[in-house]
């Protein structure tokens, strides 16, 4: 009986801890201040963005509660190289950008000795509002960075063109090939496009990466080979490279036309807004710039159309949702005003604020409500067994370099698929 009573008490305590001992307001998803709202202090967020209007809007909302807290965002030039120095300088930022790629890089190891463990229940952060696959836990199960935006890979779809031509947005590989052929027969020279002038952010990588990661997701031995750049892992790239080659050889994508697009951000968006491209391959980071550029495109301003961002249907079962963090926030545990810094993080890490910020920035929200911005709604329909979190399964940067280089060179016709498979581990 004592054991049963003890177990019940322990479960009760754990339940309270899991909820962060939240006040009634917070249990309803509403933020309740825990510090003196008349507190006067300054907080700084350091990052790599040129500007951050979405975060500044959060500053304004926080100031409705804490009017005497001065919040500011500063961009650090050459961010990755100066961050370490900035964290130990005279004007230490309270919060700073971190990225998943920093985790396994020795260059950034010191940075994580300065970051606060955000999973500490005493802080009261509602980490449960973030999709589980986006949160990285270190070897001691600490959370040193929290995603505020996420990203994926897919294609912008001109829904009005599909409706005009009586076609359905493809959901399988065969449907994709078929709809490309039908668009061509109706006079559309480029059923699909994407940036291809350089290997960085090229459409070939955007197509190949999800398939390659999927082929490794449930094969730990294969993933280990790939991360160790073992040539034997090259064979796991083959289906992904065949998909890239097939899109080019079938005429779904015209490399020469794609090469005219000068970058994978503004130029990709403006080309899509011309209104004659049914599907534009890109990443969610590119999609973030669409709203701002609607008014910059004369063609779109004169003839606006409905568009969404969808997974590329690479298999008979459809596409993949590669669910990765885009920008993450870490807290400098040696900063001034640490209590208020954590209070701001507690305010920010909620469904409401994260969704609002993602909506302004037009990046994928890290919360579960992907329909918050209709442009990303199609990703909310991807089943769980086709949603993959590369950081959780252990995909490393050296692996991504290999599939990027291989896919680009195969897509450009510089090497064969067999060549690329045998060259795994040598791409730079």
TAUR-V870289 format. One line per field, one symbol per residue. ss: DSSP state (H for helix, E for strand, - for the rest). phi: phi as a letter, one per 30 degrees, with the letter a starting at -180 (. if undefined). burial: b if it has 16 or more other C-alpha atoms within 10 Angstrom, else e. A space follows every 50 residues. Layout:
# TAUR-V870289
ss->???
phi->???
burial->???
This chain:
# TAUR-V870289
ss->-HHHHHHHHHHHHHHHHH-----HHHH-------------EEEEEEE--- --HHHHHHHHHHH-----EEEEEEE---HHHHHHHHH-------EEEE-H HH---HHH--HHH-E-----HHH---HHH--HHH-----------EEEEE E-EEEEEEHHHHHH--------HHHHHHHHHHHHH------EEE------ --HHHHHHHHHHHHHHH--HHHHHHHH---HHHHHHHHHHHHHHHHHHH- --E-HHHH-------HHHHHHH------EEEEEHHHH--HHHH----HHH HH----EEEE----E--E--EE-EEEEEEEEE-----HHHHHHHHHHH-- HHHHHHHHHHH--E-----HHH-HHHHHHHH--HHHEE-HHHH---HHHH HHHHHHHHHHH-----HHHHHH------
phi->.edddddddddddddddddihddeddddjcdbdccddcecabbbccacdd bbddddddedddddccdccccbcbccdheddceedddcddcdddbbdbbe ddecceecededdccddddedddidddddceedccccddcidccabdcbb bababdcdddddddciccddbbdddddddddddddcjddbebbldbdbdd idddddddeedddddcecbeddddddddhdeddedddeeddddddddddd idbceeddddddacbeddddddddjccdbcdacdddeecdedcdddcddd ddbdbdbbcbddddbdcjcccdcbdcbbcbcddcddhddddddddddddb eddddddddddhcddddddddecedceeddcddedccbcedddjdcdedd ddddddddddddidbdddedddcejcdb
burial->eeeeeeeeeeeeeeeeeebbebeeebeeeebbeeeeeeeeeebbbbbbee ebebbeebbeebeeebeebebebbebeeebeebbebbeeeebbbbbbbbb eebeeeebeebbebbbbbbeeeebbbbebbbebbbbeeeeeebbbbbbbb bbbbbbbbbebbeeeeeebbbbbebbbebbbebeeeeebbbbbbbbbebb bbbbbbbbbbbbbbbbbeeeebbbbbbebeeebbbbbbbbbbbbbebbee bbbbbeebbebebbbbbbbbbbbebbbbbbbbbbbbbbbbeebbeebebb eeebeebbbbbbbbbeebbbbbbbbbbbbbbbbebbebebbbbbbbbbbb bebbbbbbbbbbbbbbbebbbbbebbbebeebeeeebbbbbbeebbeebb bbbbbbbbbbbbeeebbeebbebbbebe
